[in-house]
Amino acid sequence: MTKFGVLKDKGLMDLLIESSLKAIEDSKTTESDFSSVYVACMLDQTLNHMTGIASALVDRLNLIPAAADHIENGPASGGSAIKNAFYAIASGGCDLALVVGGEKMTHITTPGFITSAVATITHHSAERIHGVSLPSFAGLLTRAYMEKYKVPKEWISSIAVKNHKNGVNNPYAHFQKAITMEEAMKSAIIADPLQLYDICPVSDGAAAVVMCPAEMAKQYTDTPVLITGVGQATDTHIIYEREDITVLKALQICSKQAYDMAKKTPQEMSLAELHDAFEILEAVESEDIGFFKKGEGAKAAYEGLTAIGGKIPINPSGGLKARGHPLGATGIAQVIELVWQLRNEAGKRQVPNAQAGITCNFGGFGNNILSILVERM
Amino acid sequence: MTKFGVLKDKGLMDLLIESSLKAIEDSKTTESDFSSVYVACMLDQTLNHMTGIASALVDRLNLIPAAADHIENGPASGGSAIKNAFYAIASGGCDLALVVGGEKMTHITTPGFITSAVATITHHSAERIHGVSLPSFAGLLTRAYMEKYKVPKEWISSIAVKNHKNGVNNPYAHFQKAITMEEAMKSAIIADPLQLYDICPVSDGAAAVVMCPAEMAKQYTDTPVLITGVGQATDTHIIYEREDITVLKALQICSKQAYDMAKKTPQEMSLAELHDAFEILEAVESEDIGFFKKGEGAKAAYEGLTAIGGKIPINPSGGLKARGHPLGATGIAQVIELVWQLRNEAGKRQVPNAQAGITCNFGGFGNNILSILVERM
């Protein structure tokens, strides 16, 4: 992956190329081996005035005539691209795929423009027309969660503190800077009770993986990892139609699909990369993905159970909060962190003896979620 | 599929829903049977200010928690969505998929806006910055083809005359109106020598198919057809980098992939649906897909070989010229026409004894092309 952050001199295509070349160089592949390229990006049209970026990238990488597909599934585009490559490979339709996701965002400086662009994913007549945005939904969820489960705000802010601490040791992270609980709790209110440090930054960046059939993996690398489970599920588009806003049904379903495919349980996971675009999401996701009972996710984080060395380390990468969130890149960057952890290559943020991990890549406000389960080979 | 045309009272989501419900009603499926929905659309962001349309559609159709993916591959998005569903089904990852593509375009009335939006698929620094558009490329190609192969303009215009004639008998076509050669040849010059009647219209519309494993097809319909071949290939993004602009290498490659997968030859095809966004494309595609020698496609059309009842009927639907071209819908509408023809349900435009057909779904200016081969079961 590229470093995530404010990458002033790089455009969307530059980022996709840079991360692709890194993935290709990390593998013993040659250009002619690739039969498919999957590209994940959400706002290429709105922020970059580009379409057809997948076939454009294939040309830049000298991979012609490889098949090219661009997937736009909101902030879940990355996971979705991995899923489609996984199926293509499993079907025999593709032997070697490059899966790359990226987003170029920080060149947009008009206040509110990015928030509005992302809000195109909400329901137009039921939600968007009334002025809601993703941060406003996250504020509502934070309030509902705090009230329902009697959760003090510090427990939620502790997730940001943990993720910033993890990010210090991730050279690819947007922020490599620890924050204190006091800083988090004193940060500006954005959508009450959501504060500045409860929200991921706007980032540029891209991330790429090379995928092939398991039986061919040793040809291309000495340190393969296995994708053994993939799941994807939808929920209502309109949030008020959900029985309980604090429950992510789509995550319950898609993570179960991934666990079942891999024949694993949540208890067998060594770590997880969850989608903390807002810190409340990490708390809720850590419950619905099977690590904690409902209402106990934020408390578990506060008590250190999700820190590196804890019961189930979550977001050792720093998560979206500290690594950053270039939308289309995130689902792929999550899998890359699992790969590095399973290869024991994560340096100072290494989770000891990592054997298996799972992701939550979250689209819309939870209406399109993917889980990818990765294991040591 | 919906009717294609200027559909004033319908938005993008309305069109996707209408075509989806028609496909579902045409099959003996129930809502809970669907495990995946693939949505093809090119300009949802630019023309409709929407993202994440696949998961939104799943909710509207009451198919929750089916997996939702949105594919944007320019005007080849429809074929690409079918390909990804095909692989998902072939892998065992999906048992029943709804594949739907659509575009809402005619509400945009700013002159040049649609042409500029589509031109976001060209190479930014090598092409777009100099003011090129897709029609200008088609004009250059028409001139090069006419000069290289000594082709009079009438031969190319005859393709428009044929496709308009076919469209008369297609109740779903944007235009159900025959045109004369004189009208075509007297129509306004758009990008010399390209004239008004050499160019498809801007249309609204959507198209949907239901896909499942072949062995399950009889559960869902009495008249299944088989997808036996799928191919996809890329070519250079920048057009001047191609050895010969009159050769569509990506089509040669992807149609060969489809023929090889199906173990069929071009000579065994009963008909074809080709991507005549510009009429010159039908001529060139009819060569590169294997029906005619290079330089003989336009002549063949002029001589009636591609009319219904001819050697190889092309675009009995009316093609993009007469059926219309709601970008994301086109690749799926092409397959739907093949389905109707193979089921012997095409009415007055029926190709006698249709056994097998192939498509060309063309993205960019030929840098991302798919072929889908369909046969009677």
Interface residues (C-beta under 8 A of the other chain):
Chain A: M42 L43 Q45 T46 H49 M50 T51 G52 A54 S55 A56 V58 D59 R60 L63 I64 P65 A66 A67 A68 D69 H70 I71 E72 N73 G74 S80 K83 N84 F86 Y87 A88 I89 A90 S91 G92 G93 C94 V118 T120 I121 H123 H124 V230 Q232 A233 T234 D235 T236 H237 I238 K249 A250 I253 C254 G363 G364 N367 N368
Chain B: M42 L43 Q45 T46 H49 M50 T51 G52 A54 S55 A56 V58 D59 R60 L63 I64 P65 A66 A67 A68 D69 H70 I71 E72 N73 G74 S80 K83 N84 F86 Y87 A88 I89 A90 S91 G92 G93 C94 V118 T120 I121 H123 H124 V230 Q232 A233 T234 D235 T236 H237 I238 K249 A250 I253 C254 G363 G364 N367 N368
